[in-house]
Amino acid sequence: GHRKGTNAAGDGLDVNSATSAAFTTENQRYLIVQLTVYNTSFKVQGYMHASGAWADIKASPTINAVGIWTVEISGIDQVRFVTGGNTTLFAACSTF
């Protein structure tokens, strides 16, 4: 079976008016983000080793509500989450 959450207790990742830690994508194609708490703003940023810089993922959907969102991350080496308020999320990657 699969383990729920971002820690052993099964909790979501809380990112409150901050930038989260970076998460390695391992050459996955899609990032699936479920927001269970949303407040103010939320965006996904990507990092490519080739550029050595973080930037907003421009092709990603406008994530502005509680729900499940899919972001294409082909070629992106790491992702992080930037919020303008209290946000709780779960995230997973998929190759298809």
Secondary structure, 3 states (H helix, E strand, C coil): CCCCCCCCCCCCEEEECCECCCEECCCCCEEEEEEEECCCCEEEEEEECCCCEEEECCCCCCCCCCEEEEEECCCCCEEEEEECCEEEEEEEEECC
